[in-house]
Amino acid sequence: MQKILIVEDEKAISGVLQSILHDELPNYEFVIAEDGLEGLKQIEKEDFALVVSDIKMPKLSGTELLKQALQLKPDTTFVMISGHADIDTAVDCLKVGAYDFISKPIDINRLITSVKNALDKRILQKSNQNLKVENTTLKKKVNKKYQMIGESPALKKIQDMIEKVAASDARVLITGPNGAGKELVAHAIHAQSDRSKGPMIEVNCAAIPSELIESELFGHVKGSFTGAIKDKQGKFELANNGTIFLDEIGDMTLVAQAKVLRALQESKVSPVGSDKEIRVDVRILAATNKNMKHEIETGKFREDLYHRLSVIEIYVPPLDERKEDIKMLVQHFSKIISEEHGTVQKDFDEEAIRSLENFKWTGNIRELRNVVERLIILGSNPVSAEDVASFVRK
């Protein structure tokens, strides 16, 4: 149960205050302090949801109590009361950090309203603090999920490019085979950019039916097609002031390509079924596993859009071209997979690592992660070369 501290040197008044407030706030416990010094000792010992304090008291005045208490615990909420009030005292208390100031004789309705509002404000502040902590924790988890693990020259080259391009708003085309880590590169660019406080919206162009991709990217208005039962914001609008990541851009239809090109040229989008134009400020990152020159030659991808998207091109090599990173990746995956399963982390002996380094990783890092998970579940501790031979078929 949360507590409210009443600091008042006149017992009759403190008793009346406690009785009135307890009727209004039955879920709170009340503590009485008979002077400012005792009140300060109580605040040192525990946290109070609210302090209601007189101003003129022996040993330590309410004004001094307010100052010293806020130095100890800056989040403490005070409502000050005094029969000797003047405007200067009120202003001083509010400047120091009191929530409110009430003069004697006390208006009971005003006191109750002030106390309830002060408690509501504290609850809101605590909620916002908790939300900030949760957001920080979530960001750490997200950053951990998108860590780029390894020390190979190939990875260091990518990291150097990310550091250089992140500070700009240049469009980046990320190429490389499936499972190599193109998504990690996109997230790293966004996280290191000035847009990191804005949203990062991901669109898997290959997973959206061709007839719906325009609606997904640019939104639609109610009734614009069958199933459009209400207005919908598109991904470009949702990514405003942030980054949009167009994954598998090579699978986008030519019609959608034309609209994306227009959005890049004019920084505007039009929802399906609407003449309205919406201005957007979005950085575009795109990724593909296809040979874009071949796609252009065969008429499947617009050359003008390709040149717009590939101001900077970052190639993410397959795992077979950076096998020196396999040991670090295995250790990393072992740690996070063990945490996910709630089990003790397993080690991999050197022979097991060498066995994994000798495989051809057609599925790249994504395949390696799946193999590590299988070995953690089925293998011994430490995981041995015999475990690899038994549970991994290549």
N, C-alpha and C positions, 0 to 999 in steps of 0.2 A: 504494500500500500504506500502510495506517495504521501509526502508530508508537507504541511504548511507551517512555517514558523511565525509566531506572533511575538513581536518585541515591544513590550509596553510596561512602564514602571508602575502604573496604577492598576491594581488587581481587578477592580470593579470593571474598568474599561476592557481589559484583556479578556475577562470572563464573558462580557457581552459580545465582543467581537468573535470569540470562539463559538458561542452559542448560535449567533446569526449565521456565520459562515458554514458551520457544521450542518445546519438545516438545509442549506443550499448545495453543499458539497459533501454528501455523506460518505463518499468513497475515498476521502482524504483523512489522514490522521493529523491532529493538531498538536504542536509543541509550543509551550509558553516560555519565554525568557523575560526576566524582570528588569533587565537593563541592557544597555548596548554591549557591554563587555561579555555578559553571559550569552547574548545573542551571537557574538562573534565566535565564541567557543563552540556553540552548537553548529554554526556553519562550517567551522574547521573540521568537526567530527563527521558530518554527513551532508549529503546533498538534499536541498529542499526544492520542491516544485515552485514555491513562492515564499517570499518573506514580506510580511506586513509589519512595518516598523514606525513607531513614534519618532519624532524629531528630537524633542527636548527630553533628555534622560540623564541620570547620573552616571558617572564613571566613563561612559563613552556615548557621545551624541549619536542620533540616528544618521546624521550627515557623515560623520566619521565612520560609523558602522558600514554605511553604504560604500564609501571609498575603499575601506580596507577589505571588505568582503569581495568586492569586484576585482581587487588585485589578486586575491586568493583563488576565486572561482568566477571568472568573467561571465559565465552563462547564468549566474544567479539573477532571478527576476525580483524586483522590489516594487512595492506600492507603499509610498510614504504618507504618514498621517501626522498632523500637528495642529494644536490650538493656538500656536504662536506664529502662524504662517504669515509670510508676506510674499510678494511677487518675486523678490530677489532670492529668497530661500527656495521657492518652487523652481525657479529657473536653474539655480545651482544644482539641485537634486536631479533634474532632468538632464542637465549637461553631463553630470557625472555618470548617469546611466540608469536612473530610476525609470520604471515604465510609466508611473503616474504619481500624482500628488493630490491628496484629499485633505481639505481643511476641516477642523472641528468647529462647531458641532457637526458630527458626521451625518451626511445624507445617506441613509441605509441603502436606498436603491442605487445611488451612484457608486457606493462602495462595492456592492454585489456585482454590478455591471463591470466595474474596473477589474475586480479580482478575476471574474470569469474570462474577460477579454485577455488579461495577462496570461492566464493559464492556457487559453487557446493559442496565443502567440507562441508560448513556449513549446507546446505540442507540435505546432507547425515547424518551428525551428529544429526541433529534434528529428522530426520526420525528414526535413530537408538534409540534415546532417547524415542521417542513416542512408538516405538516397545517394548522397555523394560518396559515402563509403562503399555502398553496393556498386555504384557506377565505376569507382576506382578498381574494386575487386574484379568486376566483369571485364574491364579494359585489360587488366593484367592477365586474365584467363584468355581473352581474345588474342592479346599480343603473344602469349605463350603458345597458343594454337598455331600462330602464323610465324613462329621462329624459323629462321633459315640456319640450318645446322651444317657445319663443315668448315674446313680450312683449305680446301683445294684451290688451286689457281683459278679454275673456272668459276667457282662460287665467289671468290674475292673480286674477280672482274665484274661480276653482276652487282655485287654490293657497292663497288666504286661507282658504277653507272647509276645505281639507284640514288646514291648520295648526291650526285651531280644533277640529276633530272628532277629530284623531288622538290627542290626549291623553286623550280619554274612551274609554269602552267602548261608546258609543252605536252602534246598528246604522245602517248607511248603505245607502240604495238609490241606485245610480248609473244614471242614465237617459241616453239619447241614441242616435243612429243607429249602425249597424254601422261599424266602422273608425274611429270618432271618438276612441278612446283611453280607453274606460271601464276597461279592464284596467290602464292606467297609473295611473289615479286610485286603484284598489284597492291596488296595490302601494305607492303613495306613502303612503297612510293607514297601511298595516301598517308600513312602514319607519320612519315617524315616531312610531309608538306605543310604549307600554311593552311591547308583545308582540313587538317586532321580533326578539328573541332566540329566540322560539318559532317553530314552523312556520307557513308560509302554504300552505294546501292549496286548490287550485283545482278546481272542478267545473263542467264545461260541461254544463248540464242538457239542452241541445238535442241533444247528441251521444250521450247515453246512452239506449238503448231503454227505453221506459216500464216494461217488466216487470223491468228490472234496476236502476232508479234507487234503489229502496229499499235494495237490497243495497249499492250503491255508497256511499250516504250513511250507512247505519247498520250495515253489515256483515251477515254471516250465519254460521250454524253449519253444520257438515258435515252433509249429507243433508237440508237444509231445502228444497231443490228440485233438479231435475235439473241436474247439472253442478256442484253444490256439493260438491266432493270433499274440501274441508278448510275449517276455520274461516277467516274473513277479517275483518279490521278494517275498519270503515267510515271514510269521510272525516271524520266528526265526531270520532271517537275519535283519528284520526291528527292532527287539528288541535288536540288538547287543549293548553291553555295558549298557544294561538296564535290564528290567524285562519283562517276558512274563507270562500272567495270563491265564491258561487253565481252563476255567469255564466248569462245567458239564463234567469233564474228564471221568466219568463213561460211557458216551455215545460214546466214541471214538472206532472206529473199531479196531479189533485185528491187522490188517495190519498196520494201523497208529500207534498203540501202539508200535509195533516192531521198527518202524522208530524213534519214540520219544525216546525209550530206547537207540537206537544206538547214537542218538544225545546227550543224557546225558552222555553216556559212553565215547564218543570220542570228544565231543564239536565240532562236524562237522555236516553239513547237505548237502544233495545232492538234487538239484531241480529235479522234475519229468522230465524224458526224457534226463537227463544229467549224465555223468560220473564225472563231476566236483564236488569237495568237497569244501565247504565253511566253514572256521573256524568261530565259533561264541562264544562270551562270554556273556552268558545270565543266569540270575537267573530265576528259574522256580517256580511259585506259581500255585497251582492247587486247584480246588474246586469241590465238588460233594454233591448231596443230597442223594446219594445211600449208601446202606450198602456194603462197599467194600469187606468185608470178604465173604459175600454171593455172590457177583459178581465173586470173585476168585473161590469159591467152584463150581459155575455153569459154569465155563470156559469162562466167558464173559470178564474177565479182567486178565491181566498177573500179577502173584504174584511178579515177579522180578521188574516189573515197579512200582508196588504199593510200594514196599520197597524203591525204588529209590526216589519216590516222597514224601514219608511220613517220611522224616528224623525228621521233627517236625510236629505234628498234632494239629490243633487248632479246637476245637468244638465250634460252634456258636449255642447257645440254641434257641429254639422257644420263641416267645414273651410271651407265657403262663408261661414260667419259669422265667421271669423277669418283672412281671406286675408292680413292683414298679417304672419302668422306663416310664410307659405309660403317666403319667402327663407331664413329661419333653418332651417326644416325641410329644405329642399333641401341647404343646406350641411352640415347634420348627417348626413343620409342619404348624401350624397356621401362623407363621411369614413369612416363605418362600413362602407359597401358596398365602397369601395376596399380597406379593410383586410381584409374578408372574402374578396375576390377576389385579394388580394395584388398589386394594381396601384397605379400612381400616382394620387393623388386628382385628379379633374377639377374644374375650375371651371365655373361657369355664368355666361355674360355677362348683362348687365342686360336685354337684349331677350329672352333665353330665360326669365329669371325673370318678366318682364311677361307673356309668352305663357302661362306656367303659371298666373299669377295670374288670367288671364282665362277659364280653363276652369271648367266646372261640375264639382265633385268629388263625384259621387254615391257613390263608394266611400271618400271622406274620406281620412284620413291614410294608411290602408293602401294605397289606390290610388295616392296620391302617391309613396309609397316604391317601389312596383313600377315606376312611370313613371321615377323617378330611376335605378333600377337598369338599366332598359332603355336610357336615354340614356347612362349611363356605359359600357355595353358597346358600343353602336352609334354613339354620337355622337363628334364631334371634341373636341379640348381647346383652348380652352374650349368647352363645349357651347353651341351657338348657337340662335337662333330658328328657323333653317332645319332644324336637327336635330330640334327639337320638332315642326315642321310635318311632317317626313318620317316620324318614328317614333312619334308620338302621335296617335291618331285619336280625336277627341271629337265 
